[in-house]
Amino acid sequence: MANHAAICDEADQAVMQAAEQVFDHLQTRVKHFQDTLPENYELGIQLANFGGSRAVHVRGMGFRNPNIIEFYGLLDGKTQVAVVQHVSQLNFMLVAVPPAAEKEPYRIGFGADLTD
């Protein structure tokens, strides 16, 4: 019986950290994408479920365990927005967008070097 409890605890812990694991993967993907952008472009995301070609100019990312991923930025380079999605509903495209309002292209910093 004690063995079963230990397995459940490990499984529960893995579920509780699901958003963090997805976030770690997204950090690596975003860093690589930013590294390949032309100097005069910045990171944007286009959300598949909102249609159209409106882009969010990404200014930050976050997560809330167990299952929420968040993006912060500017819609169409103007309006402040927060995109909050469940990890099972992530459906977006990383895109290169011209900088907002004739400013220098923005790069997300993560506070640490990420390795592939």
Backbone as numpy.savetxt, mean C-alpha at the origin, in Angstrom:
# Nx Ny Nz CAx CAy CAz Cx Cy Cz
-4.25 -32.52 24.16 -5.07 -31.33 24.16 -4.21 -30.07 24.16
-3.13 -30.07 24.92 -2.25 -28.90 24.97 -1.63 -28.64 23.60
-1.31 -29.69 22.87 -0.76 -29.55 21.52 -1.74 -28.83 20.60
-3.01 -29.19 20.68 -4.06 -28.55 19.87 -4.15 -27.06 20.19
-4.05 -26.72 21.45 -4.11 -25.30 21.85 -2.93 -24.53 21.27
-1.75 -25.13 21.26 -0.57 -24.45 20.71 -0.74 -24.22 19.22
-1.30 -25.19 18.50 -1.52 -25.05 17.07 -2.52 -23.94 16.80
-3.59 -23.90 17.58 -4.60 -22.84 17.42 -3.99 -21.48 17.70
-3.16 -21.39 18.72 -2.53 -20.11 19.03 -1.65 -19.65 17.87
-0.88 -20.56 17.26 -0.04 -20.19 16.12 -0.89 -19.76 14.92
-1.97 -20.50 14.66 -2.85 -20.16 13.55 -3.53 -18.82 13.82
-4.01 -18.62 15.04 -4.64 -17.34 15.38 -3.65 -16.19 15.23
-2.42 -16.39 15.64 -1.39 -15.35 15.54 -1.11 -15.03 14.07
-1.07 -16.05 13.21 -0.84 -15.82 11.78 -1.98 -15.01 11.18
-3.20 -15.32 11.56 -4.35 -14.57 11.05 -4.28 -13.13 11.55
-3.90 -12.93 12.80 -3.83 -11.60 13.38 -2.77 -10.73 12.71
-1.77 -11.34 12.08 -0.70 -10.60 11.43 -0.84 -10.56 9.91
-1.98 -10.96 9.39 -2.16 -11.03 7.93 -1.93 -9.69 7.25
-2.48 -8.61 7.78 -2.31 -7.30 7.16 -0.85 -6.88 7.17
-0.15 -7.16 8.25 1.26 -6.80 8.32 2.08 -7.53 7.26
1.77 -8.79 7.03 2.48 -9.56 6.01 2.19 -9.02 4.61
0.94 -8.68 4.34 0.58 -8.07 3.05 1.27 -6.73 2.91
1.27 -5.93 3.97 1.92 -4.62 3.96 3.42 -4.77 3.67
4.07 -5.73 4.30 5.50 -5.95 4.05 5.75 -6.26 2.57
4.89 -7.07 1.99 5.03 -7.38 0.56 4.80 -6.12 -0.28
3.76 -5.35 0.05 3.48 -4.12 -0.69 4.63 -3.12 -0.59
5.25 -3.02 0.58 6.40 -2.13 0.74 7.49 -2.47 -0.26
7.79 -3.74 -0.37 8.83 -4.18 -1.29 8.45 -3.85 -2.73
7.19 -4.12 -3.10 6.73 -3.83 -4.46 6.76 -2.33 -4.75
6.30 -1.52 -3.78 6.28 -0.06 -3.97 7.70 0.47 -4.09
8.60 0.01 -3.23 9.99 0.48 -3.30 10.58 0.17 -4.67
10.39 -1.04 -5.15 10.92 -1.41 -6.46 10.28 -0.55 -7.55
8.98 -0.34 -7.49 8.28 0.46 -8.49 8.81 1.89 -8.49
8.96 2.48 -7.31 9.48 3.85 -7.20 10.89 3.94 -7.76
11.70 2.92 -7.51 13.08 2.92 -8.00 13.16 2.92 -9.52
12.10 2.45 -10.18 12.11 2.37 -11.64 11.36 3.53 -12.31
10.79 4.42 -11.51 10.05 5.55 -12.08 10.99 6.57 -12.74
10.54 7.18 -13.82 11.31 8.31 -14.35 11.37 9.42 -13.29
12.41 10.23 -13.34 12.60 11.29 -12.33 11.41 12.21 -12.19
10.71 12.47 -13.27 9.63 13.46 -13.25 8.24 12.85 -13.00
8.20 11.61 -12.45 6.93 10.96 -12.11 6.97 10.51 -10.66
5.78 10.26 -10.11 5.67 9.76 -8.76 4.69 8.59 -8.73
4.63 7.91 -7.60 3.77 6.75 -7.42 2.31 7.16 -7.31
1.48 6.44 -8.03 0.04 6.58 -7.90 -0.57 5.20 -7.90
-1.83 5.13 -7.46 -2.57 3.89 -7.58 -3.90 4.19 -8.25
-4.34 3.26 -9.04 -5.68 3.33 -9.62 -6.46 2.16 -9.06
-7.62 2.45 -8.52 -8.44 1.43 -7.90 -9.39 0.83 -8.92
-9.33 -0.46 -9.06 -10.14 -1.14 -10.05 -11.63 -1.04 -9.75
-12.00 -1.03 -8.48 -13.41 -1.05 -8.14 -14.10 0.32 -8.18
-13.36 1.41 -8.43 -13.98 2.72 -8.53 -14.08 3.20 -9.98
-13.54 2.44 -10.91 -13.66 2.74 -12.32 -12.93 4.00 -12.73
-12.97 4.27 -14.02 -12.34 5.47 -14.55 -10.83 5.43 -14.46
-10.25 6.56 -14.73 -8.79 6.63 -14.73 -8.28 7.61 -13.67
-9.04 7.79 -12.62 -8.63 8.69 -11.54 -7.53 8.01 -10.71
-6.48 8.76 -10.44 -5.35 8.20 -9.70 -5.21 8.87 -8.34
-4.83 8.07 -7.36 -4.46 8.58 -6.05 -2.94 8.74 -6.05
-2.47 9.97 -5.81 -1.04 10.23 -5.65 -0.69 9.79 -4.24
0.04 8.70 -4.11 0.28 8.09 -2.81 1.30 8.89 -2.01
0.93 9.17 -0.76 1.81 9.89 0.16 2.20 9.03 1.36
1.50 7.91 1.54 1.84 7.02 2.65 1.00 5.76 2.61
1.46 4.76 3.36 0.77 3.48 3.46 0.77 3.04 4.91
-0.20 2.22 5.24 -0.25 1.67 6.59 -1.08 0.40 6.62
-1.16 -0.20 7.80 -1.98 -1.39 7.97 -2.53 -1.41 9.38
-3.59 -2.14 9.54 -4.20 -2.40 10.84 -4.48 -3.90 10.89
-3.73 -4.61 11.73 -3.99 -6.04 11.86 -5.36 -6.23 12.48
-6.10 -7.22 12.10 -5.61 -8.34 11.30 -5.80 -8.21 9.80
-6.54 -7.20 9.27 -6.91 -7.35 7.87 -7.12 -6.06 7.08
-6.60 -4.94 7.53 -6.84 -3.67 6.84 -5.52 -3.10 6.29
-5.54 -2.72 5.01 -4.43 -2.02 4.37 -4.93 -0.62 4.03
-4.08 0.40 4.24 -4.48 1.79 4.01 -3.46 2.50 3.12
-3.97 3.31 2.22 -3.15 4.21 1.41 -3.64 5.62 1.67
-2.72 6.56 1.81 -3.05 7.96 2.02 -2.49 8.77 0.87
-3.21 9.77 0.41 -2.68 10.57 -0.67 -3.66 11.60 -1.16
-3.49 11.96 -2.43 -4.28 13.00 -3.06 -4.99 12.42 -4.28
-6.31 12.57 -4.33 -7.08 12.12 -5.48 -6.90 13.12 -6.60
-6.48 12.63 -7.75 -6.20 13.50 -8.90 -5.20 14.60 -8.54
-4.38 14.37 -7.53 -3.36 15.34 -7.14 -3.88 16.52 -6.35
-5.16 16.50 -5.93 -5.76 17.66 -5.26 -6.41 17.35 -3.92
-7.37 16.45 -3.91 -8.21 16.20 -2.74 -7.59 15.12 -1.85
-7.43 15.42 -0.57 -6.86 14.46 0.37 -7.81 13.27 0.55
-7.26 12.05 0.44 -8.06 10.84 0.58 -7.31 9.78 1.37
-8.08 8.85 1.91 -7.54 7.64 2.53 -8.29 6.46 1.92
-7.56 5.53 1.35 -8.15 4.32 0.79 -7.95 3.22 1.82
-9.04 2.66 2.31 -9.00 1.63 3.35 -9.62 0.37 2.75
-8.81 -0.70 2.69 -9.30 -1.93 2.07 -8.96 -3.14 2.92
-9.87 -4.10 2.90 -9.64 -5.40 3.53 -8.62 -6.15 2.68
-7.76 -6.93 3.31 -6.71 -7.63 2.55 -7.29 -8.56 1.49
-8.49 -9.06 1.69 -9.09 -9.94 0.69 -9.70 -9.17 -0.48
-9.76 -7.85 -0.38 -10.37 -7.03 -1.42 -9.37 -6.15 -2.18
-8.08 -6.34 -1.93 -7.07 -5.51 -2.60 -7.14 -5.74 -4.10
-7.32 -4.64 -4.82 -7.42 -4.73 -6.26 -7.09 -3.35 -6.82
-5.80 -3.11 -7.04 -5.36 -1.81 -7.55 -4.14 -2.00 -8.41
-3.81 -0.94 -9.13 -2.67 -0.93 -10.02 -1.71 0.15 -9.56
-0.43 -0.17 -9.47 0.59 0.86 -9.25 0.81 1.55 -10.58
0.78 2.88 -10.60 0.94 3.62 -11.84 1.89 4.79 -11.63
2.53 5.20 -12.70 3.36 6.41 -12.69 2.46 7.58 -13.03
2.49 8.62 -12.20 1.67 9.80 -12.45 2.55 11.04 -12.39
2.23 12.07 -13.19 2.97 13.32 -13.08 2.74 13.90 -11.69
3.69 14.63 -11.15 3.52 15.19 -9.80 2.31 16.12 -9.72
1.78 16.20 -8.54 0.62 17.06 -8.28 1.03 18.53 -8.27
0.22 19.36 -8.90 0.33 20.83 -8.82 1.74 21.37 -9.06
2.40 20.84 -10.09 3.72 21.33 -10.49 4.73 21.33 -9.36
4.65 20.34 -8.48 5.62 20.18 -7.40 6.64 19.13 -7.81
7.67 19.00 -7.00 8.66 17.95 -7.23 7.99 16.58 -7.03
8.38 15.56 -7.80 7.82 14.23 -7.60 8.07 13.74 -6.17
7.07 13.14 -5.58 7.11 12.67 -4.20 7.54 11.21 -4.17
8.34 10.85 -3.18 8.74 9.45 -2.97 8.36 9.07 -1.54
7.73 7.91 -1.40 7.40 7.40 -0.08 8.68 6.91 0.56
8.92 7.30 1.80 10.03 6.77 2.58 9.48 5.82 3.62
10.18 4.74 3.87 9.69 3.75 4.82 10.54 3.70 6.08
11.52 4.55 6.20 12.31 4.58 7.43 13.34 3.50 7.56
13.45 2.63 6.57 14.44 1.56 6.61 14.70 1.09 5.20
15.87 0.58 4.96 16.18 0.00 3.66 15.45 -1.32 3.53
14.80 -1.51 2.42 14.10 -2.76 2.16 14.95 -3.61 1.23
14.97 -4.87 1.49 15.72 -5.78 0.61 14.74 -6.67 -0.12
15.10 -7.08 -1.32 14.22 -7.96 -2.11 14.32 -9.38 -1.62
